[in-house]
Amino acid sequence: MAIRTDLAMEAHAAVAGGDKGEVPGATYATERLEGDLTLTRVHIKDMRGEQVLGKPIGHYITIESPELIGEDFTLREQAGQVLARELAALLPKEQDDAPALVVGLGNRRVTPDSLGPRVAGKMVVTHHLPHAGMDHEELDLGDVCAMSPGVLGITGIETALVVQGVVQRIKPRCVICIDALASHKTSRVLTTIQLADSGIAPGAGVGNHRNALNEETLGVPVIALGVPMVVYAMTIAQDALSMLVEGIRVQADRTQARGVLDMLEQMDERDMTALMQQVLSEHMGDLVVTPKEVDEAVARVSQVIADGINLALHPKMDIMSLRRLN
């Protein structure tokens, strides 16, 4: 069945038939890290991989742990440090004297879509210090600025236009965008962080795609950070139907369920998807689902991302010193 996901690792697994399968024009590698963290790298190398996976050419790095939003402070700190290391490797090395612009995408009024604004509010910004007679380099800090442009429904202005205007004025060396994503698996909601150097389409996680923010549209490298905050009802229905078919298959030889199994197995994946789309669109529309504990969870995961970005942009500082400055 076709899946709806913003995670390159899930798209790769779906096309390849599992984590160990291969996709033309793309590579996949995964490793276990200290602290129950898993790091996955998907590299979409050319147009073949782009067309098959439905993602732009680029590097996609995923950090995940089932306890990412749990009570383990040490694990969350480790995740932030891993994120900082991977982000630092993607940052452009030229134009070190230009600022890095952090853009928190999303709607701060809607909790599952508030990740970007929350992270932007935790940035240690320093671009204004020279105007106050201070030198951020003497303070062992990088040159950083941040913004939350809001969403079209509130501002009446396309997010891409707002960011383009700021980029033209401050001329950053790179733009780091943070936004909510959607996953194909409920287990990856709020447990996974994806980092990509291919840019981002604002609103992707809640099915409201706007103009893309990437190097082509902004003229500078764009690094995207996202966390799955929702899954689509269609995704849950597909998983439930697959489990139902498997359950019926197990029971078919011992019950009268053989006829039901035969009927379901005569339907191909497109027929099943079309049926679910018809039923769900009639009764629920394009529904997305988020965990009930999303308020506390997004607060924790936003701190992990903020720690990672701050460490990458202020490499001479440690986590606790940066938190005291925020």
Phi, psi and omega per residue, in radians:
M1 nan 2.537 3.056
A2 -1.170 2.441 -3.124
I3 -2.011 2.752 3.102
R4 -1.999 1.942 -3.103
T5 -2.680 2.625 3.028
D6 -1.739 -0.042 -3.107
L7 -1.592 2.151 3.140
A8 -1.097 -0.600 -3.125
M9 -1.123 -0.622 3.113
E10 -1.282 -0.690 3.093
A11 -1.085 -0.717 3.126
H12 -1.127 -0.792 -3.130
A13 -1.099 -0.653 -3.135
A14 -1.156 -0.737 -3.124
V15 -1.291 -0.695 -3.070
A16 -1.423 -0.171 -3.108
G17 1.347 0.422 3.137
G18 2.449 3.002 -3.078
D19 -1.142 -0.491 -3.044
K20 -1.633 -0.043 3.134
G21 -1.330 2.953 -3.120
E22 -2.032 2.603 3.100
V23 -2.215 2.239 3.114
P24 -1.022 2.314 3.107
G25 1.420 0.202 -3.132
A26 -2.595 2.638 3.052
T27 -2.134 2.712 -3.081
Y28 -2.437 2.294 3.095
A29 -2.585 2.515 3.137
T30 -2.407 2.629 3.121
E31 -2.587 2.598 3.083
R32 -1.596 2.353 -3.139
L33 -1.964 2.977 3.096
E34 -1.091 2.527 3.069
G35 1.450 0.510 3.084
D36 1.074 0.583 3.086
L37 -1.830 2.495 3.091
T38 -2.098 2.302 -3.138
L39 -1.973 2.207 -3.138
T40 -2.161 2.367 3.132
R41 -2.108 2.164 3.009
V42 -2.052 2.156 3.118
H43 -2.004 1.932 3.051
I44 -1.548 1.917 -2.908
K45 -1.578 -0.522 -3.045
D46 -2.660 -3.024 -3.070
M47 -1.122 -0.509 3.107
R48 -1.078 -0.865 3.125
G49 -1.131 -0.657 3.132
E50 -1.083 -0.762 -3.120
Q51 -1.227 -0.700 -3.101
V52 -1.241 -0.741 -3.063
L53 -1.578 -0.276 -3.142
G54 1.247 0.430 3.112
K55 -2.219 2.598 3.128
P56 -1.134 2.728 3.065
I57 -1.014 2.376 3.125
G58 2.758 -3.100 3.106
H59 -1.752 2.293 3.123
Y60 -2.131 2.059 -3.078
I61 -2.040 2.219 -3.079
T62 -2.083 2.263 3.060
I63 -1.983 2.199 -3.097
E64 -2.509 2.637 3.033
S65 -2.786 2.373 3.112
P66 -1.111 -0.290 -3.125
E67 -1.881 0.372 -3.068
L68 -1.041 -0.590 3.138
I69 -1.895 0.342 3.141
G70 -1.431 -2.857 -3.064
E71 -1.458 -0.137 -3.059
D72 -1.349 1.720 3.141
F73 -1.107 -0.669 -3.114
T74 -1.092 -0.716 3.125
L75 -1.099 -0.749 -3.139
R76 -1.146 -0.632 3.091
E77 -1.162 -0.707 3.097
Q78 -1.105 -0.711 3.124
A79 -1.086 -0.708 3.105
G80 -1.111 -0.663 3.131
Q81 -1.230 -0.671 3.071
V82 -1.120 -0.756 3.106
L83 -1.055 -0.737 3.127
A84 -1.064 -0.752 3.141
R85 -1.100 -0.806 -3.117
E86 -1.208 -0.663 3.118
L87 -1.174 -0.739 3.139
A88 -1.030 -0.615 3.138
A89 -1.196 -0.404 -3.133
L90 -1.608 -0.284 -3.094
L91 -1.161 2.421 3.100
P92 -1.117 2.424 -3.083
K93 -1.508 -0.383 3.125
E94 -1.455 2.912 3.125
Q95 0.993 0.806 3.134
D96 -1.116 -0.340 -3.133
D97 -1.487 -0.083 3.101
A98 -1.610 2.670 -3.106
P99 -1.333 2.816 2.937
A100 -1.739 2.333 -3.131
L101 -1.849 2.109 3.097
V102 -1.755 2.205 -3.084
V103 -2.080 2.045 3.099
G104 -1.624 1.788 -3.111
L105 -1.474 2.633 3.060
G106 2.126 -3.132 -3.075
N107 -1.917 1.927 -3.093
R108 -1.143 -0.279 -3.130
R109 -1.449 -0.226 -3.129
V110 -2.012 1.937 -2.974
T111 -0.911 -0.867 -3.122
P112 -1.144 -0.263 -3.135
D113 -1.911 0.218 -3.036
S114 -1.700 0.086 -3.072
L115 -0.989 -0.879 -3.085
G116 -1.015 -0.936 3.111
P117 -1.040 -0.625 3.134
R118 -1.149 -0.748 3.123
V119 -1.148 -0.771 3.139
A120 -1.025 -0.614 3.128
G121 -1.247 -0.227 3.135
K122 -1.777 0.071 -3.136
M123 -1.295 2.492 2.997
V124 -1.523 1.696 -3.067
V125 -1.586 2.451 -3.048
T126 -2.382 -0.076 -3.025
H127 -1.068 -0.399 -3.112
H128 -1.504 -0.202 -3.001
L129 -1.067 -0.709 3.117
P130 -1.025 -0.534 3.112
H131 -1.227 -0.335 3.108
A132 -1.731 0.192 3.105
G133 1.418 0.312 3.141
M134 -2.040 2.636 3.133
D135 -1.921 1.978 -3.086
H136 -1.139 -0.467 3.111
E137 -1.189 -0.662 3.093
E138 -1.164 -0.406 3.098
L139 -1.583 0.155 -3.115
D140 1.075 0.574 3.141
L141 -2.034 2.650 3.054
G142 -1.466 3.086 3.138
D143 -1.694 1.886 -3.008
V144 -2.368 2.422 2.969
C145 -2.347 2.789 -3.056
A146 -2.525 2.707 3.116
M147 -2.698 2.729 3.009
S148 -2.204 1.738 -3.007
P149 -1.315 -0.091 -3.111
G150 1.363 -2.962 -3.105
V151 -2.148 2.781 -3.049
L152 -0.979 -0.688 -3.094
G153 -1.150 -0.348 3.138
I154 -1.774 -0.740 -3.065
T155 -1.583 -0.446 -3.043
G156 1.336 0.143 -3.100
I157 -2.190 2.352 3.077
E158 -1.022 2.318 3.141
T159 -0.960 -0.724 -3.115
A160 -1.045 -0.648 3.133
L161 -1.167 -0.694 3.126
V162 -1.104 -0.837 -3.116
V163 -1.146 -0.707 3.119
Q164 -1.039 -0.717 3.135
G165 -1.092 -0.747 3.134
V166 -1.174 -0.744 -3.141
V167 -1.054 -0.718 -3.136
Q168 -1.110 -0.555 -3.108
R169 -1.449 -0.772 -3.028
I170 -1.666 -0.288 3.097
K171 0.894 1.122 -3.133
P172 -1.263 2.807 3.062
R173 -1.354 -0.398 3.085
C174 -2.841 2.842 3.051
V175 -2.102 2.292 3.090
I176 -1.974 1.994 -3.095
C177 -1.830 2.438 3.086
I178 -2.135 2.311 -3.117
D179 -2.663 2.828 3.053
A180 -1.342 2.545 3.126
L181 -2.129 3.044 3.024
A182 -2.098 2.527 -3.128
S183 -2.050 2.799 3.046
H184 -1.506 -0.322 -3.108
K185 -2.082 2.299 3.120
T186 -1.089 -0.496 -3.113
S187 -1.178 -0.301 -3.127
R188 -1.667 -0.103 3.098
V189 -1.175 2.157 3.117
L190 1.097 0.304 3.058
T191 -2.165 0.070 -2.982
T192 -2.377 2.395 3.049
I193 -2.122 2.204 3.087
Q194 -1.919 2.322 3.120
L195 -2.083 2.286 -3.097
A196 -2.513 2.593 3.108
D197 -1.790 0.342 -3.067
S198 -1.835 0.080 -3.107
G199 1.506 -2.938 -3.024
I200 -2.746 2.705 3.003
A201 -1.876 1.940 -3.105
P202 -0.939 2.440 3.088
G203 1.454 0.089 -3.067
A204 -1.028 -0.672 -3.054
G205 -1.184 -0.369 3.125
V206 -2.015 0.408 3.023
G207 1.228 0.398 -3.099
N208 -2.141 1.185 -3.037
H209 -1.163 2.267 3.079
R210 -1.994 -3.034 3.131
N211 -1.026 2.430 -3.060
A212 -1.199 2.595 2.988
L213 -1.947 1.871 3.139
N214 -2.642 -3.108 -3.079
E215 -1.126 -0.530 3.135
E216 -1.170 -0.705 -3.082
T217 -1.510 -0.472 -3.074
L218 -1.836 -0.348 3.115
G219 1.446 0.071 3.083
V220 -2.388 2.765 3.107
P221 -1.016 2.411 3.138
V222 -2.129 2.155 3.105
I223 -1.910 2.248 -3.086
A224 -1.884 2.380 3.054
L225 -2.158 2.343 -3.136
G226 -2.631 2.744 3.075
V227 -2.287 2.275 3.055
P228 -1.093 2.113 3.129
M229 -1.892 -0.322 -3.067
V230 -2.475 2.827 2.884
V231 -2.212 2.650 3.109
Y232 -1.401 2.571 3.072
A233 -1.011 -0.617 3.089
M234 -1.030 -0.710 3.120
T235 -1.093 -0.813 3.132
I236 -1.084 -0.714 3.138
A237 -1.118 -0.716 3.106
Q238 -1.085 -0.789 3.114
D239 -1.085 -0.751 -3.125
A240 -1.113 -0.723 3.141
L241 -1.158 -0.703 3.099
S242 -1.062 -0.762 3.114
M243 -1.164 -0.612 3.109
L244 -1.123 -0.800 3.128
V245 -1.060 -0.743 3.127
E246 -1.128 -0.718 3.118
G247 -1.108 -0.720 3.113
I248 -1.155 -0.651 3.130
R249 -1.081 -0.701 3.125
V250 -1.131 -0.678 -3.066
Q251 -1.567 -0.184 -2.954
A252 -1.026 -0.683 -3.081
D253 -1.280 -0.310 -3.069
R254 -1.904 -0.104 -3.080
T255 -2.336 -3.044 3.097
Q256 -1.572 0.352 -3.094
A257 -1.441 -0.017 -3.098
R258 -1.006 -0.716 -3.123
G259 -1.129 -0.695 3.110
V260 -1.138 -0.724 3.130
L261 -1.104 -0.755 3.124
D262 -1.041 -0.710 -3.134
M263 -1.125 -0.791 -3.116
L264 -1.167 -0.666 -3.094
E265 -1.294 -0.297 3.054
Q266 -1.332 -0.324 3.096
M267 -1.484 2.238 3.063
D268 -1.442 3.103 -3.039
E269 -1.082 -0.658 3.138
R270 -1.149 -0.658 3.114
D271 -1.119 -0.757 3.139
M272 -1.119 -0.780 3.136
T273 -1.089 -0.756 3.137
A274 -1.097 -0.689 3.129
L275 -1.110 -0.804 -3.131
M276 -1.157 -0.677 3.116
Q277 -1.076 -0.704 3.138
Q278 -1.143 -0.819 -3.104
V279 -1.147 -0.824 -3.081
L280 -1.214 -0.684 -3.133
S281 -1.151 -0.595 -3.141
E282 -1.240 -0.631 -2.999
H283 -1.842 -0.496 -3.045
M284 -2.282 -0.188 -3.088
G285 1.227 -2.757 -3.118
D286 -1.516 1.213 -2.998
L287 -1.355 2.395 2.982
V288 -2.058 2.626 -3.047
V289 -2.157 2.441 3.119
T290 -2.318 2.691 -3.112
P291 -1.099 2.692 -3.110
K292 -1.226 -0.439 -3.127
E293 -1.630 0.472 -2.995
V294 -1.089 -0.531 -3.102
D295 -1.041 -0.951 -3.130
E296 -1.215 -0.631 -3.092
A297 -1.130 -0.768 -3.111
V298 -1.203 -0.515 3.078
A299 -1.137 -0.712 -3.124
R300 -1.257 -0.797 -3.090
V301 -1.232 -0.520 3.081
S302 -1.166 -0.567 3.097
Q303 -1.211 -0.666 3.086
V304 -1.048 -0.812 -3.126
I305 -1.165 -0.741 3.117
A306 -1.062 -0.740 3.097
D307 -1.038 -0.789 -3.112
G308 -1.095 -0.786 -3.127
I309 -1.182 -0.789 3.139
N310 -1.040 -0.732 3.128
L311 -1.140 -0.676 -3.126
A312 -1.209 -0.644 -3.085
L313 -1.533 -0.311 3.085
H314 -2.222 1.167 -2.974
P315 -1.113 -0.281 3.139
K316 -1.488 -0.060 -3.092
M317 -1.896 2.826 3.042
D318 -1.865 2.997 -3.026
I319 -1.026 -0.848 -3.044
M320 -1.167 -0.648 3.098
S321 -1.127 -0.703 3.142
L322 -1.186 -0.649 3.112
R323 -1.148 -0.597 3.115
R324 -1.197 -0.504 3.141
L325 -1.370 -0.344 -3.063
N326 -1.393 nan nan
